[in-house]
Amino acid sequence: MSTIDIRVPELDMGDTTVSLSAWLVKVGAEVLPGERILELTAGEAVIQISSPVSGLIAKRCVAENDDVRLGDLLAVISTQ
């Protein structure tokens, strides 16, 4: 079994700090590639983050409404 880290992506808006506004899946949930797993907020913009792989949400590393920076670890997906 391997894991995939989900990190705060580089954003074109120039913001270095964004807020994790909503988790769309729970720990242990099965996800598919392209499935939305969380939302980030930068100012008025909402950025949806999707799973890049099939797997299970093994860990959520940030709570809703927490501020995060570029490259911060948001979640870990366990793959088979």
Beta strands, then each sheet from edge to edge (+ up, - down):
strand 1: 2-7
strand 2: 17-23
strand 3: 30-31
strand 4: 36-42
strand 5: 45-50
strand 6: 55-60
strand 7: 67-69
strand 8: 73-79
sheet 1: 1+ 8- 6+ 3-
sheet 2: 5+ 4- 2+ 7-
end
